[in-house]
Amino acid sequence: MVKGIRVHEHGGPEVLKWEDVEVGEPKEGEVRVKNKAIGLNFIDVYFRKGIYKTPSIPYIPGFASFL
């Protein structure tokens, strides 16, 4: 189990929740990377506020980091 920030509803910074997140085993052609620090793009603020539609709720900010 790893930790991650998840958003279950739109709003301000108070909707960011530090939670356990289950991550499956890497599939063929994939690798698991351990991050010590990450950055977010300003678009993540728009997603959190509900200005831009997210693919689903809950979601993990940092969408651009795994495209």
N, CA, C and O atoms as a Maestro MAE file, in Angstrom:
{
 s_m_m2io_version
 :::
 2.0.0
}

f_m_ct {
 s_m_title
 :::
 protein
 m_atom[268] {
  # First column is atom index #
  i_m_mmod_type
  r_m_x_coord
  r_m_y_coord
  r_m_z_coord
  i_m_residue_number
  s_m_chain_name
  s_m_pdb_residue_name
  s_m_pdb_atom_name
  i_m_atomic_number
  :::
  1 25 0.857 -1.174 0.000 1 A "MET " " N  " 7
  2 3 0.000 0.000 0.000 1 A "MET " " CA " 6
  3 2 0.902 1.235 0.000 1 A "MET " " C  " 6
  4 15 1.918 1.277 0.693 1 A "MET " " O  " 8
  5 25 0.518 2.218 -0.774 2 A "VAL " " N  " 7
  6 3 1.255 3.475 -0.829 2 A "VAL " " CA " 6
  7 2 0.317 4.601 -0.402 2 A "VAL " " C  " 6
  8 15 -0.891 4.398 -0.286 2 A "VAL " " O  " 8
  9 25 0.863 5.761 -0.175 3 A "LYS " " N  " 7
  10 3 0.068 6.935 0.182 3 A "LYS " " CA " 6
  11 2 -0.091 7.817 -1.050 3 A "LYS " " C  " 6
  12 15 0.793 7.875 -1.906 3 A "LYS " " O  " 8
  13 25 -1.214 8.492 -1.127 4 A "GLY " " N  " 7
  14 3 -1.458 9.414 -2.223 4 A "GLY " " CA " 6
  15 2 -2.473 10.459 -1.813 4 A "GLY " " C  " 6
  16 15 -3.224 10.272 -0.856 4 A "GLY " " O  " 8
  17 25 -2.489 11.545 -2.533 5 A "ILE " " N  " 7
  18 3 -3.492 12.585 -2.308 5 A "ILE " " CA " 6
  19 2 -4.655 12.293 -3.248 5 A "ILE " " C  " 6
  20 15 -4.468 12.122 -4.453 5 A "ILE " " O  " 8
  21 25 -5.850 12.239 -2.684 6 A "ARG " " N  " 7
  22 3 -7.051 11.986 -3.477 6 A "ARG " " CA " 6
  23 2 -8.057 13.104 -3.239 6 A "ARG " " C  " 6
  24 15 -8.106 13.707 -2.167 6 A "ARG " " O  " 8
  25 25 -8.848 13.359 -4.259 7 A "VAL " " N  " 7
  26 3 -9.897 14.375 -4.196 7 A "VAL " " CA " 6
  27 2 -11.227 13.652 -4.404 7 A "VAL " " C  " 6
  28 15 -11.442 13.016 -5.436 7 A "VAL " " O  " 8
  29 25 -12.118 13.756 -3.411 8 A "HIS " " N  " 7
  30 3 -13.423 13.092 -3.476 8 A "HIS " " CA " 6
  31 2 -14.545 14.051 -3.835 8 A "HIS " " C  " 6
  32 15 -15.659 13.615 -4.127 8 A "HIS " " O  " 8
  33 25 -14.271 15.348 -3.819 9 A "GLU " " N  " 7
  34 3 -15.263 16.358 -4.170 9 A "GLU " " CA " 6
  35 2 -14.523 17.615 -4.591 9 A "GLU " " C  " 6
  36 15 -13.358 17.804 -4.242 9 A "GLU " " O  " 8
  37 25 -15.193 18.466 -5.332 10 A "HIS " " N  " 7
  38 3 -14.582 19.721 -5.767 10 A "HIS " " CA " 6
  39 2 -14.589 20.727 -4.621 10 A "HIS " " C  " 6
  40 15 -15.489 20.721 -3.781 10 A "HIS " " O  " 8
  41 25 -13.570 21.594 -4.596 11 A "GLY " " N  " 7
  42 3 -13.496 22.613 -3.562 11 A "GLY " " CA " 6
  43 2 -12.102 23.168 -3.431 11 A "GLY " " C  " 6
  44 15 -11.288 23.080 -4.350 11 A "GLY " " O  " 8
  45 25 -11.839 23.745 -2.268 12 A "GLY " " N  " 7
  46 3 -10.546 24.344 -1.973 12 A "GLY " " CA " 6
  47 2 -9.540 23.296 -1.533 12 A "GLY " " C  " 6
  48 15 -9.793 22.097 -1.651 12 A "GLY " " O  " 8
  49 25 -8.399 23.747 -1.026 13 A "PRO " " N  " 7
  50 3 -7.346 22.825 -0.603 13 A "PRO " " CA " 6
  51 2 -7.801 21.833 0.473 13 A "PRO " " C  " 6
  52 15 -7.194 20.774 0.633 13 A "PRO " " O  " 8
  53 25 -8.863 22.169 1.209 14 A "GLU " " N  " 7
  54 3 -9.338 21.279 2.269 14 A "GLU " " CA " 6
  55 2 -9.887 19.956 1.734 14 A "GLU " " C  " 6
  56 15 -10.050 19.013 2.508 14 A "GLU " " O  " 8
  57 25 -10.178 19.856 0.428 15 A "VAL " " N  " 7
  58 3 -10.693 18.596 -0.116 15 A "VAL " " CA " 6
  59 2 -9.577 17.616 -0.470 15 A "VAL " " C  " 6
  60 15 -9.855 16.472 -0.830 15 A "VAL " " O  " 8
  61 25 -8.326 18.045 -0.372 16 A "LEU " " N  " 7
  62 3 -7.191 17.149 -0.616 16 A "LEU " " CA " 6
  63 2 -7.037 16.220 0.580 16 A "LEU " " C  " 6
  64 15 -6.873 16.682 1.709 16 A "LEU " " O  " 8
  65 25 -7.088 14.913 0.341 17 A "LYS " " N  " 7
  66 3 -7.012 13.929 1.425 17 A "LYS " " CA " 6
  67 2 -5.801 13.017 1.217 17 A "LYS " " C  " 6
  68 15 -5.605 12.474 0.129 17 A "LYS " " O  " 8
  69 25 -4.995 12.855 2.261 18 A "TRP " " N  " 7
  70 3 -3.809 11.983 2.269 18 A "TRP " " CA " 6
  71 2 -4.296 10.592 2.666 18 A "TRP " " C  " 6
  72 15 -4.700 10.381 3.809 18 A "TRP " " O  " 8
  73 25 -4.260 9.642 1.731 19 A "GLU " " N  " 7
  74 3 -4.870 8.335 1.946 19 A "GLU " " CA " 6
  75 2 -3.981 7.201 1.472 19 A "GLU " " C  " 6
  76 15 -3.047 7.393 0.693 19 A "GLU " " O  " 8
  77 25 -4.299 6.015 1.968 20 A "ASP " " N  " 7
  78 3 -3.703 4.798 1.418 20 A "ASP " " CA " 6
  79 2 -4.321 4.554 0.047 20 A "ASP " " C  " 6
  80 15 -5.536 4.656 -0.122 20 A "ASP " " O  " 8
  81 25 -3.478 4.230 -0.932 21 A "VAL " " N  " 7
  82 3 -3.931 3.967 -2.291 21 A "VAL " " CA " 6
  83 2 -3.348 2.628 -2.714 21 A "VAL " " C  " 6
  84 15 -2.144 2.399 -2.602 21 A "VAL " " O  " 8
  85 25 -4.200 1.760 -3.193 22 A "GLU " " N  " 7
  86 3 -3.722 0.460 -3.649 22 A "GLU " " CA " 6
  87 2 -3.214 0.583 -5.077 22 A "GLU " " C  " 6
  88 15 -3.896 1.118 -5.951 22 A "GLU " " O  " 8
  89 25 -2.021 0.087 -5.297 23 A "VAL " " N  " 7
  90 3 -1.398 0.116 -6.611 23 A "VAL " " CA " 6
  91 2 -1.112 -1.326 -7.006 23 A "VAL " " C  " 6
  92 15 -0.444 -2.060 -6.277 23 A "VAL " " O  " 8
  93 25 -1.617 -1.717 -8.149 24 A "GLY " " N  " 7
  94 3 -1.392 -3.078 -8.619 24 A "GLY " " CA " 6
  95 2 0.044 -3.297 -9.080 24 A "GLY " " C  " 6
  96 15 0.840 -2.362 -9.166 24 A "GLY " " O  " 8
  97 25 0.351 -4.547 -9.371 25 A "GLU " " N  " 7
  98 3 1.676 -4.890 -9.894 25 A "GLU " " CA " 6
  99 2 1.812 -4.343 -11.315 25 A "GLU " " C  " 6
  100 15 0.836 -4.305 -12.064 25 A "GLU " " O  " 8
  101 25 3.026 -3.919 -11.687 26 A "PRO " " N  " 7
  102 3 3.236 -3.424 -13.052 26 A "PRO " " CA " 6
  103 2 2.949 -4.530 -14.072 26 A "PRO " " C  " 6
  104 15 3.254 -5.701 -13.847 26 A "PRO " " O  " 8
  105 25 2.363 -4.133 -15.179 27 A "LYS " " N  " 7
  106 3 2.094 -5.065 -16.274 27 A "LYS " " CA " 6
  107 2 3.313 -5.114 -17.184 27 A "LYS " " C  " 6
  108 15 4.266 -4.359 -16.990 27 A "LYS " " O  " 8
  109 25 3.287 -5.983 -18.158 28 A "GLU " " N  " 7
  110 3 4.403 -6.086 -19.095 28 A "GLU " " CA " 6
  111 2 4.608 -4.744 -19.794 28 A "GLU " " C  " 6
  112 15 3.659 -4.133 -20.285 28 A "GLU " " O  " 8
  113 25 5.853 -4.300 -19.830 29 A "GLY " " N  " 7
  114 3 6.185 -3.029 -20.453 29 A "GLY " " CA " 6
  115 2 6.031 -1.832 -19.524 29 A "GLY " " C  " 6
  116 15 6.253 -0.695 -19.940 29 A "GLY " " O  " 8
  117 25 5.651 -2.074 -18.263 30 A "GLU " " N  " 7
  118 3 5.500 -1.001 -17.279 30 A "GLU " " CA " 6
  119 2 6.532 -1.165 -16.177 30 A "GLU " " C  " 6
  120 15 7.057 -2.259 -15.970 30 A "GLU " " O  " 8
  121 25 6.822 -0.092 -15.478 31 A "VAL " " N  " 7
  122 3 7.711 -0.131 -14.323 31 A "VAL " " CA " 6
  123 2 7.070 0.641 -13.185 31 A "VAL " " C  " 6
  124 15 6.219 1.501 -13.411 31 A "VAL " " O  " 8
  125 25 7.472 0.337 -11.979 32 A "ARG " " N  " 7
  126 3 7.019 1.096 -10.812 32 A "ARG " " CA " 6
  127 2 8.131 2.057 -10.437 32 A "ARG " " C  " 6
  128 15 9.295 1.667 -10.348 32 A "ARG " " O  " 8
  129 25 7.773 3.310 -10.218 33 A "VAL " " N  " 7
  130 3 8.731 4.351 -9.880 33 A "VAL " " CA " 6
  131 2 8.363 4.906 -8.518 33 A "VAL " " C  " 6
  132 15 7.197 5.214 -8.271 33 A "VAL " " O  " 8
  133 25 9.335 5.040 -7.633 34 A "LYS " " N  " 7
  134 3 9.097 5.650 -6.329 34 A "LYS " " CA " 6
  135 2 9.451 7.128 -6.422 34 A "LYS " " C  " 6
  136 15 10.584 7.491 -6.736 34 A "LYS " " O  " 8
  137 25 8.469 7.968 -6.144 35 A "ASN " " N  " 7
  138 3 8.684 9.416 -6.181 35 A "ASN " " CA " 6
  139 2 8.963 9.928 -4.782 35 A "ASN " " C  " 6
  140 15 8.285 9.548 -3.827 35 A "ASN " " O  " 8
  141 25 9.955 10.786 -4.662 36 A "LYS " " N  " 7
  142 3 10.232 11.436 -3.387 36 A "LYS " " CA " 6
  143 2 9.544 12.788 -3.321 36 A "LYS " " C  " 6
  144 15 9.215 13.268 -2.236 36 A "LYS " " O  " 8
  145 25 9.327 13.400 -4.465 37 A "ALA " " N  " 7
  146 3 8.647 14.695 -4.528 37 A "ALA " " CA " 6
  147 2 8.004 14.804 -5.901 37 A "ALA " " C  " 6
  148 15 8.515 14.261 -6.881 37 A "ALA " " O  " 8
  149 25 6.887 15.503 -5.968 38 A "ILE " " N  " 7
  150 3 6.225 15.727 -7.246 38 A "ILE " " CA " 6
  151 2 5.787 17.173 -7.324 38 A "ILE " " C  " 6
  152 15 5.709 17.866 -6.309 38 A "ILE " " O  " 8
  153 25 5.508 17.614 -8.502 39 A "GLY " " N  " 7
  154 3 4.951 18.940 -8.699 39 A "GLY " " CA " 6
  155 2 3.612 18.813 -9.388 39 A "GLY " " C  " 6
  156 15 3.353 17.825 -10.075 39 A "GLY " " O  " 8
  157 25 2.780 19.784 -9.212 40 A "LEU " " N  " 7
  158 3 1.483 19.795 -9.869 40 A "LEU " " CA " 6
  159 2 1.414 20.972 -10.825 40 A "LEU " " C  " 6
  160 15 2.026 22.014 -10.586 40 A "LEU " " O  " 8
  161 25 0.684 20.808 -11.884 41 A "ASN " " N  " 7
  162 3 0.451 21.890 -12.825 41 A "ASN " " CA " 6
  163 2 -0.749 22.695 -12.361 41 A "ASN " " C  " 6
  164 15 -1.570 22.200 -11.589 41 A "ASN " " O  " 8
  165 25 -0.856 23.919 -12.821 42 A "PHE " " N  " 7
  166 3 -1.979 24.749 -12.392 42 A "PHE " " CA " 6
  167 2 -3.307 24.146 -12.826 42 A "PHE " " C  " 6
  168 15 -4.332 24.422 -12.203 42 A "PHE " " O  " 8
  169 25 -3.316 23.330 -13.878 43 A "ILE " " N  " 7
  170 3 -4.553 22.691 -14.309 43 A "ILE " " CA " 6
  171 2 -5.125 21.801 -13.196 43 A "ILE " " C  " 6
  172 15 -6.337 21.601 -13.127 43 A "ILE " " O  " 8
  173 25 -4.263 21.272 -12.335 44 A "ASP " " N  " 7
  174 3 -4.745 20.469 -11.207 44 A "ASP " " CA " 6
  175 2 -5.613 21.296 -10.263 44 A "ASP " " C  " 6
  176 15 -6.545 20.766 -9.659 44 A "ASP " " O  " 8
  177 25 -5.321 22.578 -10.132 45 A "VAL " " N  " 7
  178 3 -6.157 23.468 -9.322 45 A "VAL " " CA " 6
  179 2 -7.523 23.619 -9.987 45 A "VAL " " C  " 6
  180 15 -8.549 23.611 -9.307 45 A "VAL " " O  " 8
  181 25 -7.540 23.756 -11.319 46 A "TYR " " N  " 7
  182 3 -8.813 23.849 -12.043 46 A "TYR " " CA " 6
  183 2 -9.637 22.578 -11.867 46 A "TYR " " C  " 6
  184 15 -10.852 22.650 -11.679 46 A "TYR " " O  " 8
  185 25 -8.990 21.418 -11.925 47 A "PHE " " N  " 7
  186 3 -9.700 20.154 -11.699 47 A "PHE " " CA " 6
  187 2 -10.267 20.111 -10.281 47 A "PHE " " C  " 6
  188 15 -11.431 19.764 -10.078 47 A "PHE " " O  " 8
  189 25 -9.435 20.467 -9.306 48 A "ARG " " N  " 7
  190 3 -9.881 20.421 -7.906 48 A "ARG " " CA " 6
  191 2 -11.065 21.342 -7.668 48 A "ARG " " C  " 6
  192 15 -12.002 20.982 -6.955 48 A "ARG " " O  " 8
  193 25 -11.028 22.528 -8.262 49 A "LYS " " N  " 7
  194 3 -12.106 23.496 -8.075 49 A "LYS " " CA " 6
  195 2 -13.355 23.151 -8.882 49 A "LYS " " C  " 6
  196 15 -14.427 23.697 -8.622 49 A "LYS " " O  " 8
  197 25 -13.226 22.245 -9.862 50 A "GLY " " N  " 7
  198 3 -14.368 21.893 -10.698 50 A "GLY " " CA " 6
  199 2 -14.520 22.772 -11.916 50 A "GLY " " C  " 6
  200 15 -15.529 22.684 -12.616 50 A "GLY " " O  " 8
  201 25 -13.534 23.624 -12.188 51 A "ILE " " N  " 7
  202 3 -13.575 24.485 -13.378 51 A "ILE " " CA " 6
  203 2 -13.454 23.620 -14.634 51 A "ILE " " C  " 6
  204 15 -14.165 23.835 -15.615 51 A "ILE " " O  " 8
  205 25 -12.541 22.635 -14.594 52 A "TYR " " N  " 7
  206 3 -12.405 21.651 -15.668 52 A "TYR " " CA " 6
  207 2 -12.939 20.325 -15.151 52 A "TYR " " C  " 6
  208 15 -12.768 19.996 -13.977 52 A "TYR " " O  " 8
  209 25 -13.581 19.570 -16.023 53 A "LYS " " N  " 7
  210 3 -14.155 18.287 -15.648 53 A "LYS " " CA " 6
  211 2 -13.052 17.237 -15.505 53 A "LYS " " C  " 6
  212 15 -12.165 17.132 -16.352 53 A "LYS " " O  " 8
  213 25 -13.123 16.468 -14.426 54 A "THR " " N  " 7
  214 3 -12.184 15.369 -14.212 54 A "THR " " CA " 6
  215 2 -12.778 14.094 -14.794 54 A "THR " " C  " 6
  216 15 -13.999 13.974 -14.892 54 A "THR " " O  " 8
  217 25 -11.932 13.136 -15.183 55 A "PRO " " N  " 7
  218 3 -12.450 11.882 -15.731 55 A "PRO " " CA " 6
  219 2 -13.349 11.133 -14.732 55 A "PRO " " C  " 6
  220 15 -14.310 10.476 -15.129 55 A "PRO " " O  " 8
  221 25 -13.030 11.238 -13.447 56 A "SER " " N  " 7
  222 3 -13.826 10.561 -12.419 56 A "SER " " CA " 6
  223 2 -13.553 11.203 -11.072 56 A "SER " " C  " 6
  224 15 -12.581 11.939 -10.903 56 A "SER " " O  " 8
  225 25 -14.415 10.919 -10.130 57 A "ILE " " N  " 7
  226 3 -14.228 11.339 -8.730 57 A "ILE " " CA " 6
  227 2 -14.362 10.076 -7.916 57 A "ILE " " C  " 6
  228 15 -15.350 9.376 -8.139 57 A "ILE " " O  " 8
  229 25 -13.512 9.706 -7.022 58 A "PRO " " N  " 7
  230 3 -12.310 10.446 -6.641 58 A "PRO " " CA " 6
  231 2 -11.224 10.343 -7.712 58 A "PRO " " C  " 6
  232 15 -11.248 9.450 -8.559 58 A "PRO " " O  " 8
  233 25 -10.294 11.255 -7.656 59 A "TYR " " N  " 7
  234 3 -9.156 11.221 -8.565 59 A "TYR " " CA " 6
  235 2 -7.901 11.641 -7.810 59 A "TYR " " C  " 6
  236 15 -7.968 12.215 -6.723 59 A "TYR " " O  " 8
  237 25 -6.764 11.339 -8.411 60 A "ILE " " N  " 7
  238 3 -5.463 11.697 -7.847 60 A "ILE " " CA " 6
  239 2 -4.898 12.836 -8.695 60 A "ILE " " C  " 6
  240 15 -4.692 12.655 -9.895 60 A "ILE " " O  " 8
  241 25 -4.641 14.015 -8.096 61 A "PRO " " N  " 7
  242 3 -4.061 15.121 -8.868 61 A "PRO " " CA " 6
  243 2 -2.702 14.741 -9.449 61 A "PRO " " C  " 6
  244 15 -2.026 13.844 -8.946 61 A "PRO " " O  " 8
  245 25 -2.321 15.423 -10.493 62 A "GLY " " N  " 7
  246 3 -1.047 15.129 -11.154 62 A "GLY " " CA " 6
  247 2 -1.260 14.356 -12.431 62 A "GLY " " C  " 6
  248 15 -0.379 13.624 -12.883 62 A "GLY " " O  " 8
  249 25 -2.436 14.521 -13.012 63 A "PHE " " N  " 7
  250 3 -2.812 13.782 -14.211 63 A "PHE " " CA " 6
  251 2 -1.751 13.876 -15.303 63 A "PHE " " C  " 6
  252 15 -1.464 12.884 -15.972 63 A "PHE " " O  " 8
  253 25 -1.170 15.051 -15.487 64 A "ALA " " N  " 7
  254 3 -0.186 15.235 -16.568 64 A "ALA " " CA " 6
  255 2 1.090 14.438 -16.326 64 A "ALA " " C  " 6
  256 15 1.860 14.211 -17.259 64 A "ALA " " O  " 8
  257 25 1.324 14.013 -15.091 65 A "SER " " N  " 7
  258 3 2.570 13.297 -14.802 65 A "SER " " CA " 6
  259 2 2.564 11.866 -15.296 65 A "SER " " C  " 6
  260 15 3.621 11.237 -15.345 65 A "SER " " O  " 8
  261 25 1.411 11.330 -15.665 66 A "PHE " " N  " 7
  262 3 1.414 9.940 -16.130 66 A "PHE " " CA " 6
  263 2 0.801 9.789 -17.516 66 A "PHE " " C  " 6
  264 15 0.357 8.700 -17.878 66 A "PHE " " O  " 8
  265 25 0.769 10.857 -18.290 67 A "LEU " " N  " 7
  266 3 0.258 10.762 -19.667 67 A "LEU " " CA " 6
  267 2 1.295 10.166 -20.566 67 A "LEU " " C  " 6
  268 15 1.056 10.004 -21.762 67 A "LEU " " O  " 8
  :::
 }
 m_bond[267] {
  # First column is bond index #
  i_m_from
  i_m_to
  i_m_order
  :::
  1 1 2 1
  2 2 3 1
  3 3 4 2
  4 3 5 1
  5 5 6 1
  6 6 7 1
  7 7 8 2
  8 7 9 1
  9 9 10 1
  10 10 11 1
  11 11 12 2
  12 11 13 1
  13 13 14 1
  14 14 15 1
  15 15 16 2
  16 15 17 1
  17 17 18 1
  18 18 19 1
  19 19 20 2
  20 19 21 1
  21 21 22 1
  22 22 23 1
  23 23 24 2
  24 23 25 1
  25 25 26 1
  26 26 27 1
  27 27 28 2
  28 27 29 1
  29 29 30 1
  30 30 31 1
  31 31 32 2
  32 31 33 1
  33 33 34 1
  34 34 35 1
  35 35 36 2
  36 35 37 1
  37 37 38 1
  38 38 39 1
  39 39 40 2
  40 39 41 1
  41 41 42 1
  42 42 43 1
  43 43 44 2
  44 43 45 1
  45 45 46 1
  46 46 47 1
  47 47 48 2
  48 47 49 1
  49 49 50 1
  50 50 51 1
  51 51 52 2
  52 51 53 1
  53 53 54 1
  54 54 55 1
  55 55 56 2
  56 55 57 1
  57 57 58 1
  58 58 59 1
  59 59 60 2
  60 59 61 1
  61 61 62 1
  62 62 63 1
  63 63 64 2
  64 63 65 1
  65 65 66 1
  66 66 67 1
  67 67 68 2
  68 67 69 1
  69 69 70 1
  70 70 71 1
  71 71 72 2
  72 71 73 1
  73 73 74 1
  74 74 75 1
  75 75 76 2
  76 75 77 1
  77 77 78 1
  78 78 79 1
  79 79 80 2
  80 79 81 1
  81 81 82 1
  82 82 83 1
  83 83 84 2
  84 83 85 1
  85 85 86 1
  86 86 87 1
  87 87 88 2
  88 87 89 1
  89 89 90 1
  90 90 91 1
  91 91 92 2
  92 91 93 1
  93 93 94 1
  94 94 95 1
  95 95 96 2
  96 95 97 1
  97 97 98 1
  98 98 99 1
  99 99 100 2
  100 99 101 1
  101 101 102 1
  102 102 103 1
  103 103 104 2
  104 103 105 1
  105 105 106 1
  106 106 107 1
  107 107 108 2
  108 107 109 1
  109 109 110 1
  110 110 111 1
  111 111 112 2
  112 111 113 1
  113 113 114 1
  114 114 115 1
  115 115 116 2
  116 115 117 1
  117 117 118 1
  118 118 119 1
  119 119 120 2
  120 119 121 1
  121 121 122 1
  122 122 123 1
  123 123 124 2
  124 123 125 1
  125 125 126 1
  126 126 127 1
  127 127 128 2
  128 127 129 1
  129 129 130 1
  130 130 131 1
  131 131 132 2
  132 131 133 1
  133 133 134 1
  134 134 135 1
  135 135 136 2
  136 135 137 1
  137 137 138 1
  138 138 139 1
  139 139 140 2
  140 139 141 1
  141 141 142 1
  142 142 143 1
  143 143 144 2
  144 143 145 1
  145 145 146 1
  146 146 147 1
  147 147 148 2
  148 147 149 1
  149 149 150 1
  150 150 151 1
  151 151 152 2
  152 151 153 1
  153 153 154 1
  154 154 155 1
  155 155 156 2
  156 155 157 1
  157 157 158 1
  158 158 159 1
  159 159 160 2
  160 159 161 1
  161 161 162 1
  162 162 163 1
  163 163 164 2
  164 163 165 1
  165 165 166 1
  166 166 167 1
  167 167 168 2
  168 167 169 1
  169 169 170 1
  170 170 171 1
  171 171 172 2
  172 171 173 1
  173 173 174 1
  174 174 175 1
  175 175 176 2
  176 175 177 1
  177 177 178 1
  178 178 179 1
  179 179 180 2
  180 179 181 1
  181 181 182 1
  182 182 183 1
  183 183 184 2
  184 183 185 1
  185 185 186 1
  186 186 187 1
  187 187 188 2
  188 187 189 1
  189 189 190 1
  190 190 191 1
  191 191 192 2
  192 191 193 1
  193 193 194 1
  194 194 195 1
  195 195 196 2
  196 195 197 1
  197 197 198 1
  198 198 199 1
  199 199 200 2
  200 199 201 1
  201 201 202 1
  202 202 203 1
  203 203 204 2
  204 203 205 1
  205 205 206 1
  206 206 207 1
  207 207 208 2
  208 207 209 1
  209 209 210 1
  210 210 211 1
  211 211 212 2
  212 211 213 1
  213 213 214 1
  214 214 215 1
  215 215 216 2
  216 215 217 1
  217 217 218 1
  218 218 219 1
  219 219 220 2
  220 219 221 1
  221 221 222 1
  222 222 223 1
  223 223 224 2
  224 223 225 1
  225 225 226 1
  226 226 227 1
  227 227 228 2
  228 227 229 1
  229 229 230 1
  230 230 231 1
  231 231 232 2
  232 231 233 1
  233 233 234 1
  234 234 235 1
  235 235 236 2
  236 235 237 1
  237 237 238 1
  238 238 239 1
  239 239 240 2
  240 239 241 1
  241 241 242 1
  242 242 243 1
  243 243 244 2
  244 243 245 1
  245 245 246 1
  246 246 247 1
  247 247 248 2
  248 247 249 1
  249 249 250 1
  250 250 251 1
  251 251 252 2
  252 251 253 1
  253 253 254 1
  254 254 255 1
  255 255 256 2
  256 255 257 1
  257 257 258 1
  258 258 259 1
  259 259 260 2
  260 259 261 1
  261 261 262 1
  262 262 263 1
  263 263 264 2
  264 263 265 1
  265 265 266 1
  266 266 267 1
  267 267 268 2
  :::
 }
}
